[in-house]
Amino acid sequence: MSRLAPWWPATLESGDILLRPLKVGDHAEWSAARRRNAEWLRRWEATQPDYGRAPSFREMVRGLNRQARAAQALPWVIAVRDPRAARPVIAGQVTVSAITWGSAKNCSIGYWIDSERAGQGIVPRAVAMAGDFCFGELGLHRIEINIRPENTPSLRVVEKLGFRDEGERRAFLHIDGQWADHRTFALTNEEVRDGFQARLEAFG
């Protein structure tokens, strides 16, 4: 059953990092970032083996926002304030997907980051912001993140935020032309009483 999402569109801020909805007007900047990082992202991003024509950028944005308004997803751009730019620049994305209501009240979080911004603490902060919104604003109960075992930078993200390792999921997602194993990491609302961003600060 779909439901109205009164919280969308939502923009979140923490220091120099913003999470905001992807807009049709982001086409040029977003596409340039994706082209620049195509090889960097190829090993980690999900692919669709039986999919036909890829949607246009406009179709993708509209589809994502339909999911958001139906309370099924939260598709955010990660934007970073840069003194060299007139406005925050696109550094990646963090997407809350597979939002399930009813007796489950759970979701999954995925993300990508521009290689030029990797290692700057942006992704852990962005995931913490998204997690706090999911538990605080939406009242969800469980968040999971699925990561390929060899993706060391992503494993570092869940380590900083204190996610529990729930074990291996064989052939979980189609990645770069083949079905790939992942490890599942999760936390429940009860385990994050002080919020994800407080956990991140405590990690140091």
Solvent accessible surface area in square Angstrom, and as a share of the most:
residue,aa,sasa,rsa
1,M,225,1.00
2,S,73,0.47
3,R,107,0.39
4,L,149,0.74
5,A,5,0.04
6,P,111,0.70
7,W,33,0.11
8,W,21,0.07
9,P,105,0.66
10,A,11,0.09
11,T,76,0.44
12,L,33,0.17
13,E,106,0.47
14,S,27,0.17
15,G,67,0.65
16,D,84,0.44
17,I,17,0.09
18,L,20,0.10
19,L,0,0.00
20,R,32,0.12
21,P,20,0.13
22,L,4,0.02
23,K,110,0.47
24,V,50,0.29
25,G,71,0.68
26,D,4,0.02
27,H,95,0.42
28,A,81,0.63
29,E,50,0.23
30,W,37,0.13
31,S,18,0.12
32,A,36,0.28
33,A,2,0.02
34,R,58,0.21
35,R,169,0.62
36,R,125,0.46
37,N,0,0.00
38,A,61,0.47
39,E,116,0.52
40,W,103,0.36
41,L,11,0.05
42,R,106,0.39
43,R,118,0.43
44,W,65,0.23
45,E,49,0.22
46,A,64,0.49
47,T,59,0.34
48,Q,125,0.56
49,P,72,0.45
50,D,141,0.73
51,Y,115,0.44
52,G,67,0.65
53,R,172,0.63
54,A,72,0.55
55,P,60,0.38
56,S,51,0.33
57,F,19,0.08
58,R,119,0.43
59,E,77,0.34
60,M,51,0.23
61,V,5,0.03
62,R,130,0.47
63,G,15,0.14
64,L,35,0.17
65,N,25,0.13
66,R,144,0.53
67,Q,74,0.33
68,A,0,0.00
69,R,127,0.46
70,A,26,0.20
71,A,0,0.00
72,Q,84,0.37
73,A,2,0.01
74,L,0,0.00
75,P,1,0.01
76,W,0,0.00
77,V,0,0.00
78,I,0,0.00
79,A,0,0.00
80,V,11,0.07
81,R,95,0.35
82,D,16,0.08
83,P,140,0.88
84,R,208,0.76
85,A,38,0.30
86,A,118,0.91
87,R,140,0.51
88,P,37,0.23
89,V,37,0.21
90,I,9,0.05
91,A,1,0.00
92,G,0,0.00
93,Q,17,0.07
94,V,0,0.00
95,T,34,0.20
96,V,0,0.00
97,S,43,0.28
98,A,71,0.55
99,I,14,0.07
100,T,61,0.35
101,W,41,0.14
102,G,64,0.62
103,S,128,0.83
104,A,38,0.29
105,K,74,0.31
106,N,43,0.22
107,C,5,0.03
108,S,23,0.15
109,I,5,0.03
110,G,34,0.33
111,Y,48,0.18
112,W,21,0.07
113,I,20,0.10
114,D,4,0.02
115,S,44,0.28
116,E,121,0.54
117,R,40,0.15
118,A,39,0.30
119,G,88,0.84
120,Q,105,0.47
121,G,32,0.30
122,I,10,0.05
123,V,13,0.07
124,P,10,0.06
125,R,46,0.17
126,A,0,0.00
127,V,1,0.00
128,A,0,0.00
129,M,4,0.02
130,A,0,0.00
131,G,1,0.01
132,D,39,0.20
133,F,25,0.10
134,C,0,0.00
135,F,19,0.08
136,G,63,0.60
137,E,107,0.48
138,L,13,0.07
139,G,30,0.29
140,L,0,0.00
141,H,75,0.34
142,R,55,0.20
143,I,0,0.00
144,E,26,0.11
145,I,2,0.01
146,N,31,0.16
147,I,6,0.03
148,R,38,0.14
149,P,57,0.36
150,E,77,0.34
151,N,15,0.07
152,T,94,0.54
153,P,89,0.56
154,S,13,0.08
155,L,49,0.24
156,R,110,0.40
157,V,9,0.05
158,V,3,0.02
159,E,95,0.43
160,K,51,0.22
161,L,0,0.00
162,G,36,0.34
163,F,18,0.07
164,R,93,0.34
165,D,77,0.40
166,E,77,0.35
167,G,18,0.18
168,E,90,0.40
169,R,90,0.33
170,R,178,0.65
171,A,54,0.42
172,F,60,0.25
173,L,66,0.33
174,H,22,0.10
175,I,1,0.01
176,D,54,0.28
177,G,60,0.58
178,Q,109,0.48
179,W,150,0.53
180,A,6,0.04
181,D,46,0.24
182,H,6,0.03
183,R,74,0.27
184,T,6,0.03
185,F,16,0.07
186,A,0,0.00
187,L,2,0.01
188,T,23,0.14
189,N,43,0.22
190,E,87,0.39
191,E,64,0.29
192,V,10,0.06
193,R,186,0.68
194,D,125,0.65
195,G,18,0.17
196,F,1,0.00
197,Q,52,0.23
198,A,46,0.36
199,R,71,0.26
200,L,22,0.11
201,E,110,0.49
202,A,90,0.70
203,F,86,0.36
204,G,97,0.93
